[in-house]
């Protein structure tokens, strides 16, 4: 789950799609698969991601790569 900085409210659904597209591209670059992304940045300030990783990959390492 990712949240906006300081949980700042976002008032546009287009921003949510842009963020999901950006994370999808980052996942492809880091050889993982974004299987599902759901969120509501307009009402809530979060996006939930389901990411498929290879069994030999450390989750903490991939999260750090994706979020930095």
DSSP file (Angstrom, degrees, kcal/mol; ACC not computed):
  #  RESIDUE AA STRUCTURE BP1 BP2  ACC     N-H-->O    O-->H-N    N-H-->O    O-->H-N    TCO  KAPPA ALPHA  PHI   PSI    X-CA   Y-CA   Z-CA
    1    1 A X              0   0    0      0, 0.0     2,-0.4     0, 0.0    47,-0.2   0.000 360.0 360.0 360.0 132.0    0.0    0.0    0.0
    2    2 A X  E     -A   47   0A   0     45,-2.2    45,-2.0     0, 0.0     2,-0.3  -0.915 360.0-165.3-116.3 146.5    1.3    3.4   -0.9
    3    3 A X  E     -A   46   0A   0     -2,-0.4    43,-0.2    43,-0.2     3,-0.1  -0.897  28.9 -96.0-127.2 159.2   -0.1    6.7    0.3
    4    4 A X    >   -     0   0    0     41,-1.1     3,-2.6    -2,-0.3     2,-0.1  -0.349  58.9 -79.0 -69.6 155.3    0.4   10.3   -0.8
    5    5 A X  G >  S-     0   0    0      1,-0.3     3,-1.9     2,-0.2    -1,-0.1  -0.347 117.8  -4.6 -58.7 128.7    3.0   12.4    1.0
    6    6 A X  G 3  S-     0   0    0      1,-0.3    -1,-0.3    -3,-0.1     3,-0.1   0.714 121.4 -79.1  56.5  22.7    1.6   13.6    4.3
    7    7 A X  G <  S-     0   0    0     -3,-2.6    -1,-0.3     1,-0.2     2,-0.2   0.846  73.8-177.2  54.5  36.2   -1.6   11.9    3.2
    8    8 A X    <   -     0   0    0     -3,-1.9    -1,-0.2     1,-0.1     2,-0.1  -0.470  28.4-113.4 -65.4 129.0   -2.3   15.0    1.0
    9    9 A X        -     0   0    0     -2,-0.2     2,-0.5    -3,-0.1    33,-0.1  -0.416  24.1-152.2 -70.2 138.0   -5.7   14.6   -0.7
   10   10 A X        -     0   0    0     31,-1.2    -1,-0.0    34,-0.3    34,-0.0  -0.936   6.2-166.5-109.0 130.9   -5.7   14.2   -4.5
   11   11 A X        +     0   0    0     -2,-0.5     2,-0.4    32,-0.0    31,-0.1   0.252  61.7  77.0-104.4  12.5   -8.8   15.5   -6.3
   12   12 A X    >>  -     0   0    0      1,-0.1     4,-0.8    29,-0.1     3,-0.5  -0.982  57.5-157.0-129.4 128.5   -8.3   13.9   -9.7
   13   13 A X  H 3> S+     0   0    0     -2,-0.4     4,-1.6     1,-0.2     5,-0.1   0.748  94.4  68.5 -68.6 -23.6   -8.9   10.3  -10.8
   14   14 A X  H 3> S+     0   0    0      1,-0.2     4,-2.2     2,-0.2    -1,-0.2   0.857  93.5  57.0 -63.9 -34.8   -6.4   10.9  -13.7
   15   15 A X  H <> S+     0   0    0     -3,-0.5     4,-2.5     1,-0.2    -1,-0.2   0.901 103.0  54.5 -62.4 -40.7   -3.6   11.2  -11.2
   16   16 A X  H  X S+     0   0    0     -4,-0.8     4,-2.3     1,-0.2    -1,-0.2   0.923 108.9  47.1 -59.7 -45.8   -4.4    7.8   -9.9
   17   17 A X  H  X S+     0   0    0     -4,-1.6     4,-2.5     1,-0.2    -1,-0.2   0.890 111.3  51.9 -64.1 -39.3   -4.2    6.2  -13.4
   18   18 A X  H  X S+     0   0    0     -4,-2.2     4,-2.3     2,-0.2    -2,-0.2   0.907 110.2  48.6 -63.1 -41.7   -0.9    8.0  -14.0
   19   19 A X  H  X S+     0   0    0     -4,-2.5     4,-2.6     2,-0.2    -2,-0.2   0.916 111.7  48.8 -65.1 -43.5    0.6    6.7  -10.8
   20   20 A X  H  X S+     0   0    0     -4,-2.3     4,-2.4     2,-0.2    -2,-0.2   0.910 111.8  49.4 -63.8 -42.2   -0.5    3.1  -11.5
   21   21 A X  H  X S+     0   0    0     -4,-2.5     4,-2.2     2,-0.2    -1,-0.2   0.905 111.4  50.0 -61.9 -41.2    1.0    3.4  -15.1
   22   22 A X  H  X S+     0   0    0     -4,-2.3     4,-2.1     2,-0.2    -2,-0.2   0.927 111.8  46.6 -63.1 -46.1    4.2    4.7  -13.6
   23   23 A X  H  X S+     0   0    0     -4,-2.6     4,-2.6     1,-0.2    -1,-0.2   0.873 109.3  55.9 -65.2 -36.9    4.4    1.9  -11.1
   24   24 A X  H  X S+     0   0    0     -4,-2.4     4,-2.1     2,-0.2    -1,-0.2   0.931 109.1  46.8 -59.7 -45.9    3.6   -0.7  -13.8
   25   25 A X  H  X S+     0   0    0     -4,-2.2     4,-2.1     1,-0.2    -2,-0.2   0.892 111.4  50.7 -63.3 -40.6    6.6    0.6  -15.8
   26   26 A X  H  X S+     0   0    0     -4,-2.1     4,-1.7     2,-0.2    -1,-0.2   0.902 108.9  52.2 -64.3 -41.0    8.9    0.5  -12.8
   27   27 A X  H  <>S+     0   0    0     -4,-2.6     5,-2.5     1,-0.2    -2,-0.2   0.917 109.2  49.5 -61.4 -43.5    7.8   -3.1  -12.1
   28   28 A X  H ><5S+     0   0    0     -4,-2.1     3,-1.4     1,-0.2    -1,-0.2   0.907 109.1  52.7 -61.9 -41.2    8.6   -4.1  -15.7
   29   29 A X  H 3<5S+     0   0    0     -4,-2.1    -1,-0.2     1,-0.3    -2,-0.2   0.845 112.4  45.2 -62.2 -34.1   12.0   -2.5  -15.4
   30   30 A X  T 3<5S-     0   0    0     -4,-1.7    -1,-0.3    -5,-0.1    -2,-0.2   0.124 117.3-110.3-100.7  20.1   12.7   -4.4  -12.2
   31   31 A X  T < 5S+     0   0    0     -3,-1.4     2,-0.3     1,-0.2    23,-0.3   0.871  78.3 116.6  55.9  46.1   11.5   -7.8  -13.6
   32   32 A X      < -     0   0    0     -5,-2.5     2,-0.5    21,-0.1    -1,-0.2  -0.919  60.6-121.2-133.4 165.2    8.4   -8.1  -11.4
   33   33 A X  E     -B   52   0A   0     19,-2.1    19,-3.3    -2,-0.3     2,-1.0  -0.921   5.9-146.2-116.4 122.1    4.7   -8.2  -12.5
   34   34 A X  E     +B   51   0A   0     -2,-0.5    17,-0.2    17,-0.2     3,-0.1  -0.763  24.7 174.6 -82.1 105.7    2.1   -5.8  -11.3
   35   35 A X  E     +     0   0A   0     15,-2.5     2,-0.3    -2,-1.0    -1,-0.2   0.832  61.7   2.0 -84.9 -34.7   -0.9   -8.1  -11.2
   36   36 A X  E     -B   50   0A   0     14,-1.5    14,-2.9     2,-0.0     2,-0.4  -0.989  54.2-174.1-155.9 143.2   -3.5   -5.8   -9.7
   37   37 A X  E     +B   49   0A   0     -2,-0.3     2,-0.4    12,-0.2    12,-0.2  -0.967  13.7 167.9-141.5 123.6   -3.7   -2.2   -8.6
   38   38 A X  E     +B   48   0A   0     10,-2.5    10,-3.9    -2,-0.4     2,-0.3  -0.987  12.2 130.6-134.9 144.6   -6.7   -0.7   -6.9
   39   39 A X  E     -B   47   0A   0     -2,-0.4     8,-0.2     8,-0.3     2,-0.2  -0.983  41.6-138.5-175.1 173.2   -7.1    2.6   -5.1
   40   40 A X     >  +     0   0    0      6,-1.4     4,-2.2    -2,-0.3     6,-0.4  -0.691  19.5 172.7-148.4  88.4   -9.2    5.6   -4.7
   41   41 A X  T  4 S+     0   0    0     -2,-0.2   -31,-1.2     1,-0.2   -29,-0.1   0.670  78.4  60.3 -74.0 -15.6   -7.1    8.7   -4.3
   42   42 A X  T  4 S+     0   0    0    -33,-0.1    -1,-0.2   -31,-0.1     3,-0.0   0.953 122.7  17.2 -76.6 -49.9  -10.1   11.0   -4.4
   43   43 A X  T  4 S+     0   0    0    -34,-0.1     2,-0.2   -32,-0.0    -2,-0.2   0.882 138.6  24.5 -89.2 -43.5  -11.9    9.6   -1.4
   44   44 A X  S  < S-     0   0    0     -4,-2.2   -34,-0.3     2,-0.1    -5,-0.0  -0.549  76.2-128.7-109.0 178.7   -9.0    7.8    0.3
   45   45 A X  S    S+     0   0    0     -2,-0.2   -41,-1.1   -36,-0.1     2,-0.3  -0.273  72.3  83.6-125.5  48.3   -5.3    8.5   -0.1
   46   46 A X  E     -A    3   0A   0     -6,-0.4    -6,-1.4   -43,-0.2     2,-0.4  -0.985  52.5-153.8-150.6 157.1   -4.0    5.1   -1.0
   47   47 A X  E     -AB   2  39A   0    -45,-2.0   -45,-2.2    -2,-0.3     2,-0.4  -1.000  16.7-148.2-131.2 131.5   -3.3    2.6   -3.7
   48   48 A X  E     - B   0  38A   0    -10,-3.9   -10,-2.5    -2,-0.4     2,-0.4  -0.847  16.2-164.1-100.9 136.0   -3.1   -1.1   -3.1
   49   49 A X  E     - B   0  37A   0     -2,-0.4     2,-0.6   -12,-0.2   -12,-0.2  -0.945  16.6-158.9-123.5 140.7   -0.8   -3.2   -5.3
   50   50 A X  E     - B   0  36A   0    -14,-2.9   -15,-2.5    -2,-0.4   -14,-1.5  -0.969  23.3-177.6-115.1 112.2   -0.5   -6.9   -5.9
   51   51 A X  E     - B   0  34A   0     -2,-0.6     2,-0.5   -17,-0.2   -17,-0.2  -0.934  19.6-142.2-118.5 132.0    3.0   -7.6   -7.3
   52   52 A X  E     - B   0  33A   0    -19,-3.3   -19,-2.1    -2,-0.4     2,-0.3  -0.822  24.7-178.6 -94.9 124.0    4.3  -11.0   -8.4
   53   53 A X        -     0   0    0     -2,-0.5   -21,-0.1   -21,-0.2     2,-0.1  -0.867  33.0-101.6-119.6 153.8    7.9  -11.7   -7.5
   54   54 A X    >   -     0   0    0     -2,-0.3     3,-1.8   -23,-0.3    -1,-0.0  -0.408  38.3-113.1 -66.7 151.3   10.2  -14.6   -8.2
   55   55 A X  T 3  S+     0   0    0      1,-0.3    -1,-0.1    -2,-0.1    -2,-0.0   0.758 114.7  55.4 -61.5 -25.0   10.7  -16.9   -5.1
   56   56 A X  T 3  S+     0   0    0      2,-0.1     2,-0.4     0, 0.0    -1,-0.3   0.411  87.5  99.0 -89.6   4.1   14.4  -15.9   -4.8
   57   57 A X  S <  S-     0   0    0     -3,-1.8     2,-0.4     4,-0.0    -4,-0.1  -0.766  74.1-127.2 -95.4 132.8   13.7  -12.2   -4.6
   58   58 A X     >  -     0   0    0     -2,-0.4     4,-2.0     1,-0.2     3,-0.2  -0.648  11.5-144.6 -76.8 127.8   13.7  -10.4   -1.3
   59   59 A X  H  > S+     0   0    0     -2,-0.4     4,-2.6     1,-0.2     5,-0.2   0.910  98.7  54.6 -59.5 -44.0   10.5   -8.4   -0.9
   60   60 A X  H  > S+     0   0    0      1,-0.2     4,-1.9     2,-0.2    -1,-0.2   0.870 107.4  50.7 -61.2 -36.9   12.2   -5.6    1.0
   61   61 A X  H  > S+     0   0    0     -3,-0.2     4,-2.2     2,-0.2    -1,-0.2   0.932 111.9  46.1 -66.6 -45.7   14.7   -5.2   -1.8
   62   62 A X  H  X S+     0   0    0     -4,-2.0     4,-2.7     2,-0.2     5,-0.2   0.902 111.0  51.8 -65.7 -41.1   12.1   -4.9   -4.6
   63   63 A X  H  X S+     0   0    0     -4,-2.6     4,-2.4     1,-0.2    -1,-0.2   0.920 110.5  49.4 -61.6 -42.1    9.9   -2.5   -2.6
   64   64 A X  H  X S+     0   0    0     -4,-1.9     4,-1.2    -5,-0.2    -1,-0.2   0.916 112.5  47.7 -62.5 -42.9   12.9   -0.3   -2.1
   65   65 A X  H  < S+     0   0    0     -4,-2.2    -2,-0.2     1,-0.2    -1,-0.2   0.895 114.7  46.0 -64.2 -40.6   13.7   -0.4   -5.8
   66   66 A X  H  < S+     0   0    0     -4,-2.7    -2,-0.2     1,-0.2    -1,-0.2   0.868 116.0  43.2 -72.9 -37.0   10.2    0.3   -6.8
   67   67 A X  H  <        0   0    0     -4,-2.4    -1,-0.2    -5,-0.2    -2,-0.2   0.608 360.0 360.0 -90.1 -11.1    9.6    3.2   -4.4
   68   68 A X     <        0   0    0     -4,-1.2    -1,-0.2    -5,-0.2    -2,-0.1   0.456 360.0 360.0 -95.5 360.0   12.9    5.1   -4.8
